[in-house]
Structures are given as structure tokens and as C-alpha cells.
């Protein structure tokens, strides 16, 4: 089961995250999501546990538990939805000017 872990302290390491979950069973992977440019933690991560029963035990035990001065938010990770986030280039429509286009049938403003 893939588990979302939110509200992590920015100082939490992947090894510390792994150890916290290993108290409840085997951990396949533990990763903390980091900012692409600065490399600093974004305050959340994911833990993969092969046993659903052990994963559920970890979720029940660690959700809302204070770790590193912060109350963790732990739940089963949801699949990432497509179309989220701004992955485009500048936020403007492709091609042409950023100025709104006049209706082509509007002949009152002729600039020939």
C-alpha cells in the first residue's frame, strides 16, 4: 500500500521516515518530496508497505501523532490525477499577442 505522510518537519530525513513506519512492518520505500530548485523538503512524503494490514496499522498509529513538533497527517495515498498543476510555459495562450483579438466580423476598426 502506498501511504501519504503530510505535515512533516522540514528536517525529517527519509531514514527517519522509514524507521517510523518499520515499527509496524516491512517498508519497501520511503521518500520525502523535495523542491526541484532548492532541494528543500516540501513537508510531505510517501511510504510504500507491501502488507496492507501492516500499512493500515501504521496509518492508525501515526495519523495525528506529533513527530518533530508537528502533527502528522497519514492516510492511504490516492492516485495522482492527470491535468493537475501548471506544466505549461508562461500561462498565456499559445501563439499571437496577449492582447484580446477583435471579432473578425467587426469592421468598425479598420487598420489597413
C-alpha positions as a printed NumPy array, in Angstrom:
array([[  0.   ,   0.   ,   0.   ],
       [  1.215,   3.489,  -0.821],
       [  0.87 ,   5.846,   2.154],
       [  0.824,   9.658,   2.116],
       [  2.576,  11.344,   5.044],
       [  1.903,  15.063,   5.375],
       [  2.911,  17.88 ,   7.707],
       [  6.443,  16.523,   8.096],
       [  9.069,  18.667,   9.725],
       [ 11.396,  20.09 ,   7.072],
       [ 14.272,  18.459,   8.998],
       [ 12.85 ,  14.92 ,   8.76 ],
       [ 15.064,  12.598,   6.712],
       [ 13.98 ,   9.66 ,   4.575],
       [ 15.761,   7.301,   7.009],
       [ 13.775,   8.721,   9.942],
       [ 10.546,   8.356,   7.981],
       [ 11.403,   4.761,   7.106],
       [ 12.245,   3.892,  10.733],
       [  8.951,   5.34 ,  11.996],
       [  6.997,   3.024,   9.679],
       [  9.232,  -0.026,  10.134],
       [  7.947,  -0.232,  13.713],
       [  4.702,  -1.517,  12.128],
       [  6.096,  -3.803,   9.414],
       [  8.202,  -4.069,   6.274],
       [  8.797,  -0.894,   4.266],
       [  9.544,  -1.141,   0.533],
       [ 10.396,   2.537,   0.113],
       [ 10.224,   5.875,   1.871],
       [ 10.643,   9.18 ,   0.084],
       [ 10.308,  12.824,   1.01 ],
       [  9.249,  15.162,  -1.781],
       [ 11.715,  18.   ,  -2.303],
       [ 11.621,  21.269,  -4.181],
       [ 13.198,  20.81 ,  -7.591],
       [ 15.246,  24.019,  -7.434],
       [ 16.265,  24.356,  -3.774],
       [ 16.274,  20.679,  -2.759],
       [ 14.404,  21.576,   0.452],
       [ 11.657,  19.292,   1.737],
       [  8.121,  20.247,   0.784],
       [  6.87 ,  18.808,   4.093],
       [  5.302,  15.624,   2.771],
       [  6.322,  12.222,   1.51 ],
       [  5.265,   8.692,   0.685],
       [  5.91 ,   5.302,   2.243],
       [  5.284,   2.027,   0.423],
       [  4.46 ,  -1.029,   2.541],
       [  3.844,  -4.437,   0.905],
       [  1.381,  -5.653,   3.554],
       [ -1.961,  -3.821,   3.596],
       [ -2.599,  -4.946,   7.193],
       [  0.749,  -3.561,   8.402],
       [  0.21 ,  -0.381,   6.402],
       [ -3.21 ,   0.136,   7.986],
       [ -1.706,  -0.426,  11.448],
       [  0.93 ,   2.232,  10.702],
       [ -1.723,   4.669,   9.444],
       [ -3.848,   4.146,  12.562],
       [ -0.871,   4.579,  14.891],
       [  0.863,   7.516,  13.206],
       [ -2.008,   9.673,  11.94 ],
       [ -2.306,  12.793,  14.116],
       [  0.787,  11.762,  16.112],
       [  3.231,  14.534,  16.974],
       [  6.645,  13.948,  15.409],
       [  9.342,  16.613,  15.286],
       [  6.959,  19.152,  16.813],
       [  4.294,  18.648,  14.111],
       [  1.137,  16.531,  13.982],
       [  1.419,  14.11 ,  11.07 ],
       [ -1.342,  13.593,   8.538],
       [ -1.13 ,   9.936,   7.443],
       [ -3.512,   8.162,   5.075],
       [ -3.642,   5.872,   2.08 ],
       [ -2.273,   7.757,  -0.903],
       [ -4.722,   8.491,  -3.69 ],
       [ -3.671,   8.051,  -7.315],
       [ -2.387,  11.234,  -8.877],
       [ -4.976,  12.873, -11.111],
       [ -3.974,  13.902, -14.627],
       [ -4.272,  17.524, -15.636],
       [ -3.225,  18.958, -12.283],
       [ -0.599,  21.606, -11.933],
       [  0.646,  24.22 , -14.342],
       [  3.174,  22.481, -16.534],
       [  2.819,  24.828, -19.467],
       [  5.021,  27.708, -20.439],
       [  4.048,  31.208, -19.207],
       [  0.352,  30.8  , -18.666],
       [ -0.646,  32.6  , -21.873],
       [ -2.43 ,  31.065, -24.822],
       [ -0.092,  29.755, -27.474],
       [  0.624,  31.932, -30.462],
       [ -0.022,  35.578, -31.137],
       [ -0.294,  38.549, -28.881],
       [ -1.545,  38.594, -25.328],
       [ -3.973,  41.323, -26.42 ],
       [ -7.562,  40.078, -26.896],
       [ -8.451,  39.504, -30.501],
       [-11.261,  41.562, -32.025],
       [-14.093,  39.7  , -33.665],
       [-13.152,  39.155, -37.326],
       [-16.586,  40.345, -38.384],
       [-16.144,  43.695, -36.621],
       [-15.294,  46.051, -39.48 ],
       [-15.583,  49.288, -37.465],
       [-11.883,  49.248, -36.609],
       [-10.035,  49.06 , -39.914],
       [ -6.268,  49.433, -39.693],
       [ -5.07 ,  48.709, -43.214]])
